[in-house]
Amino acid sequence: MTICAPEDATAPVSTHRAALTIAADGSYAARLARHDDAAGSWFPERWTLSGPEPYAVPLQGTQPEEPDSALLPLTDGRVLILRRVADRFAASLLYPAGPGTGELLLGAVPAPELTLLPPAPDGKRAYALAPEAHHTALWLLHGGAGGPERIARIPGRCTGGVWLDRGGRLLALDRERDGRTKTVVADLERGGETGPLLQITEESNDRLLLADPDSGLLLVRSDAPGHDRLGWGVWGSSRPVRFPECLRPAEGTLTPFAVQPGQMLAPESCAVAFRMETANGTWPAVWRPAERQVRHLPAPEGWLAGSGLWTAAGALLLPYATGAEPCGLAWVAGPGRGAEPVEPAEPPESVEPVESVEPAEPPRAVETRRPAGPMPPARPVGAMPQPLPLPLPADPPRAAAAPRPAGPAPSPRPLDVPVQPLRGAPCGAGTGSGGGIALDAGVADNRSTASAHPPARSAEPRRLPAHPHIRRPVPLQQAPLAAR
């Protein structure tokens, strides 16, 4: 799963566009590449990531693209491109057509500014935000009945955009009103009806950077502790937002861009990938709530900074492009295994057929006996055992190779670029409480936020609800003012 944070972790006014946008299911990706000619003109390029080896296909038209054109890959292999044309934006679909490129014009949106949202979870729809005088218009560019259509007008100026569920119904937006920024959730099946999602204090600016629909893990940025800090919480939990000290490096900035999927009801075990930017360079880093440190990884040569995706097995895929290899993926071991590259598994050797062996004597029937005493009463059909709380996952033992996802996978590329060590206090350095905001300070017990497990009951539940399900947003509140 890949969600690129639209804003930097410590600079609210600056924006970062990922060098490569990956589709919702990780099958395709798209970026603007440059020709090697003297003009250095731009052209769209589609990457195929689902095959045995990644490869790129140019989708260039009759004229070069502007560097501010936006791309969004769909799961069917087409790429939506958004171009500025005078006082409006034109949306089209690009696709390979023989030796050339096919283009299907979807329509135009009259707006002075239009920003593409991250890929929708179904991979078939495309949304964009257009600011107005006192509202923000939400546009459905592709996937509706016809061309682009405005589906909602939300009061205030909205930025960001994070999907909260797998069905593409709940969309979190950072809304600025009366000089404060708070995260709200818009229900697209109710015409964009909004409700509060993130509000740490009344006076703080709270933004949502990343969310995992499976576990409910939320990565936020807020100035509630006194200045901008990265924190994490669990959607629907009554626990406060935590602000780990290790997510505030002494030098450089951290920006999350991908979270590990498939960790049902275990937000503490979700691995999060960050882009680390310092004066010495840019490289990826990995962290998860159950740990008290950030693991810095060497970046592959030509890494398209700020882009990548996790597999459910815990491998981090980093796309890169160099002159010798214009389309490649580097596999990195997940958390708990350091920054070692994942070695490719050797193909199994052919095995000679084994002749069938006759048994020495026919098997004898085994006499069954009833146990002594009365039989216990049978459990009624449909009853389920009481769910038990899941313990925090321990770091797996060091292995030479990480599990590879199902199907053929691209060959890994060793990561040998050295990373400059960071200076400053270690992750476990203690700090103050910051006026009622829960700040992690390296205590021994790191299970500070409860996961979304159901509470213990004295009797078995009659029916357990399906997970995940659509739930009403619950605002994340501040920690109690009393000392921990």
N, C-alpha and C positions, 0 to 999 in steps of 0.2 A: 504494500500500500504506500502511495506517495502523495504527500501534501506539502507544497512549497509555501513557506511562510512569506506573505507579501511584504512584511516590514521587518527591519532589523530589530534585534533584541534590545538595543539601547538607544536607538535614534528614531523616534516616532515619525519624523518628517521625511525620512529617506525611504526609498523603496528599492527592492531587489527583484529582478525577474530571473527565474531559473534559466540556465543556459539550455536546458532540455526539459520539455514537458512530456510526462509519461502518462499514457492512458490509464483509465481506472483499473483495468485488470492486468496491467503490465505487459500487454501484448505488443503495443506499438508506442512510439515516441516521435516527437517532431521538434525541430529547431530551425533557426535561420543560420545558414552557413554562408561562407564568403568564397567567391571565386579567387583563384590564384593570379588573376590578371592584374594589370596595373591599376585598374579602377577599383578593384576589391568589391565588386557588386554583391548584393545579397540575394539568396534564393532559398525557398523552403526545401527541407530535407526530411524524409520520413525514415525512421528506424524500425526495423522488425526485430523484436526481442524474443519472440516465442519459438523460433526455430532452433535447429542445432547450433547455428552460429549467427550472431547478430550481423545484419547487413543494412546498408543505407541506400535509399532510392531518391534521386533528386526530383523535385516537383516544380521545376522552373518553367515559367511561362515565356511569353514573347518579350517581356521587359523585366528588368530587375525590380526587386521589392525594396520598399523603404525599411530602414532599420527599426522603425517603431511598429511594424506590422506584427500582429499577435497570432500565434498558432495554438490549436488545440486538437490533439489526435483523438479519434473515435475508435471504438473497438472493432468496427467493421473494416478498418484499414484506410478510411478517408480522413483527411485533415481539414479542419475548418480554419480558414484564414480571415482575419479581420483587418481591413485596410481603411485608412483615412482618405476620404475623397471630398475635398472642399470642406463643407460644413456638416458632413455626415460620415457614417462608417458603412462600408459595404462588406457583407459577409458572403463567403463562397466556400464550396467544398472542392478540394483538390484530391485527385486520385491518379494512379498510373494508368495510362491508356496506350498500350503498345510502346513504341519508342518515345512517345511524348507524354504530355500531362493533360488530363481532362479537368475541366472546371465547370461547376454547377453553381450559378448565382442564386443565392437564397433571398436576398433583398438588402435594403438599406435601413439604417436607423438614424433619424435626424437628431443628433446630439453633439454638443461641443466636446464631450469626453465620454468614452465608453471603455470599460475594463472587463476583460474576460474573467470569469470565475473558474476555480479549479474544475477538472473534469467531474461530471456527475457520476454517482456510483454505478448507474446502469450502463455508462459508457456510450449512450446513444443521444443524449441531449447536451445542449450547450447553452449556458446562461451568461449574462453580462449585466453590469451595473452602470447606470447613467445618472450622474448627479443633476438635480434641478435646483430651483431657487430655495425651497424649504423642504424638499422631499428627495428621495432617491428612487429612480425607476428600476425595476427588475425586469429584464428582457429575456425572453426565451428565443434564442436565435435559431436553433435547430431542434427538431423533435416534436414540434407541435402540429397543428392541422395544416398550416400553410407556411408562409414565410415568417420573418421575425415578428413577434407580438409582445406587447407590454402586458405582463401578467400581474404586476403589483406596483403600488406606490407606497413607500415606507417613509414616515416622517423622519426628518433629520438627514444628515449626511452619513452614508454608510460606506465602509471600506471593508477590506479583508474578504472573508468568505470561507467557511469550513463546513463540510457536510458532517452531520451528526448521526445519520443512520444509513443502512445499506439500501434502503428503498428510494433515497433521494427526495424525501419529503421535508425534513427539517434542515434548515440552513442557518448557520450562525453568522451574524454580521456585527462588525464593530460600528456602533452608531454614536455620532457626536451630536450632542444637544446641550445647549446652555453652557458651552465651554467644557463639558465633561464627556469622556468617551466610555461607554459601557457596551458589553456584548449582549445582544438580543438574539432570540431565535425566531425565525420566520417559518410558519407552517404553509407550505406551498399548496396543500390541498384545501386550505381555507382562505385562499386569495391573498396570501402573504400576511396573515394575522401574526402579530409579533407579541412576544412576552419576554421578561427579563431572564437572562441566563447567568451572567457573571456580574456580581456586584460585591466587591470585597469590603469597601467602605463607601460612605456617601460622597466623600470628596476625592476619591482615587480615580485614576484613569486605568481601566481594566480592559485588556484586549485578549482575545483567544487566538493562538497561533496554530495549534494542531489539536486534533481529536482522533481517537480510535473508537469506532462504533462497537467493536467487539467487547472490549474491556471497560469502556467509559473513561479512559485516561484523557485528561485535558492538560495541554501545555499552554500557560498563560504568561503574559507580561503585564506588570502592574507597578505603579509607583506608590502603592500603599505602604511599603516599608520605609518610605522617605525618598526613594529614588527608584528608577526603573530596575526591576529585578525579574528574572525568570522564575516561575513557580509551576507547581503541578497540583492537580486535584482530580477528583473522581466525580463524574456527572451523576447526580442523584444522591451523593453521599452527604451526610451531615458533618463530616470532618472539615476543618478549615483548609484553605489553600496553603501548601507548604512552599517555602522559598529556600531550597538547599544552598549552602554556601559554595559547594563545588560548581554550581551553575553561574557563579559570579567570578570569572577569571580575573587575575590581577592585571593581565595584559590581553587585549583583544576582545572580541565579541563572539558570542555563540548564537547561532540561528538554527532552530530545528527545521528539518525538511522531510523527514520520513519516520514512521513509527511501525513497529512490527505488528502484523495482524494475527488474528487467530488465538489471542490469549483471553479466552472467555473467562470472565469474572476474576481475572488476575491482573489488575493494572500495575501492581508492583513489579511484575516480571516482564512488562513490555519494554523492549529495547527501542531507544530513540536515537536517530542519527542527526548530528549537528554539523553545520559548517562553521569551522573555527577560522577567524580572520585576525591576523596580527600583522605587525610590521615585517615579520620574517616570512610571511606567505599565508596561504590558505590550505587547509587540509580537513578531512572528516574526523569526527569524534563520535563516540558512542557512550550512552548513559542509560541507566534504568533506575526507577525509584528505589528498588531494593538495595542498590549499591550507594556508597558514599563517595564515589569518585567518577571522574570522566576519563574514559580511555581514549587517548589520542592515537589515530591511525595514520600511517603514511599515505599520502595521496598518490594515485597512479599518475604517471606522466600524461598530461593533456586532459586531466579530469575536468569535466564540465561542472564546475563548482556549484553546489546547491542542488544537485539532482542525484537521484538514486532511489532504490526501492529495496524493501525487505521481502524475503521469502518467509512463509509460515514456519519453516524449519529453523530460521534464525540466521540466515546468511544475508549479508549486505552486498548488493550489486551496485557498483559505481561505474557509470558510463564515462568513456574517455575517447578522445579523438586526437590523433597525431598525424604527421605527414606520412609516416610509414604505415600506420593503421588508422584509417579515418573513422572507423566504427568498431568499438570494442567495449567489453564489459569486464570489469575486475571483480572477482569474488573475494570477500573478506569474511573471516570467521566472526561469529556473533559475540555478544558479551560473555565474559568469563573465559575467553580464549585469547585475549590480547589482540595484537595486530598481525597475527600470522596469516599469510595468504593460504587460501584453501587449495590443496594440491588435487589435481584431477585423479579420479579413481581409475585404476587400471581395468581394462575390459576383461571379463572372465575368460579363462582359457577353455578351449574345447575339451569336452569330457567324453571318453570312449563309452559306448553303451555297455551296460552291465548285464550279464546274462542272469536270467532268473534262477534262483536257488530254491530247490525243493526243500520243504521242511523235513527234519529228521523224523518226526512222528506227527500224526495229526493232532491238532489242539484238542484238549479235553474241555468239556463243558464245566463251567464253574457254578457250583451250587449256591444259590442266593439264600440268605437267611434273614429273617425279620429281626430287627433289634428288640431286645427285651424291654418290656414296659409299654405303656400306651404311647401312641403316636401323637406328636404335638399338633395342635389345630393348624390347618392350612391357612396361608395368607390370602385374603380375598383378591380376586383378579382386579388389577388396576391400582392396587395400593403401592406406594413407592416408599422406599426407606427414607429416613430423615437425612437431609443433606448435611454433610459435615464441612466445617471450614477448611479451605485448602491452605496448607502451609506455604510459606514463601519458598520459591524454588531455589535450590542450592546451585552453585556454579557447577556445571558438568565437568567431569574429569577431562584433562587435557588430552586431545586426540590429534592424530596426524591429519585428519580430513574431516570436514564438516559435512553433515548430511546434505545431499543435493536434492533439489526439487524433482517431482515426478516429470518424466519425459526427458528427452535429450537436452543437454545444457551446453552453453558455450564454454570453450576452454578457458580456464582462468589465466590471468596474467599476473605474474609475481609483482608485488608492490615493494619497490626498493628505494623509493625516494625518502631520504632522511627527513625527520621532523625536528625542528628546533625545540628544545624543552622550554616549558613556560616557567617564568619566575614568579614568586609570590608565595602567599600562605597556602598550605595544603588544603585539600577539600574539607578536612575535618576541623578547621580552625573555628573556634567558637565566636559567636557574636551575641549582641543583645537581642531582646525580643522584638524591638521595633514598634512599640506602641500597640501591642495586642495582635500583631501579625505573627503567625507561626513561622519562625525561622529555624531551619535545621542547623544544628551546631555540632554534629559529629557524635551524638550519643550512641551508646552501644546498641540499643534496641531501635532498629530503623523501620519497624512496622508502625509508622506514625499515622498512616491513613488506612482506614478499614476499606477492604474491597467490598464489592456489591453482593456479598453473600447474604442469604436470608437469615433472620435471627433464629436462634434455637427455640424449639417448641417442645412441649411435653408430649404431644401426640403427633401422629403422622398427618401431614396435610392431605386434604381430600383431593386437591388438584393443584399442580404446579403450573404457573403461567409459562407460556413459551418465551424464549429469549433469542434474539432481542425483540422488544415490543415498543410500540410508540408510547411514550410517556410524557406527561406534562413537564416542562422544564422547571427545575428547582434551582433558584439562585444560590450560588456558592457564597456563604456568609463568612464574616471575619471570625477569627479565633476569639475565645473569651479573653477578657482583659486580665484575668487572674494568671499568675505565673504557672508554668507547666509543672 
